[in-house]
């Protein structure tokens, strides 16, 4: 079983492409896309358990911290991953 979280990020104007590129190479980041409007980036992080998920999510968010204006984390329910 694995744990997942979706993150919606509000990124400073004109920095979205830079953040998408930075997040694509991070451990645990399985998907990252630019969105239209705000929030302007969605990211999905996946790990073997919630402890590792928390660590990987914090690492990924830290790479965009200086240009991030807002974050919403949407963790999936345990046992409901397909």
Secondary structure, 3 states (H helix, E strand, C coil): CCEEEEEEEEECCCCHHHHHHHHHCCCCEEEEEECCCCCCEEEEEEECCHHHHHHHHHHHHHCCHHHEEEEEEEECCCCCCC
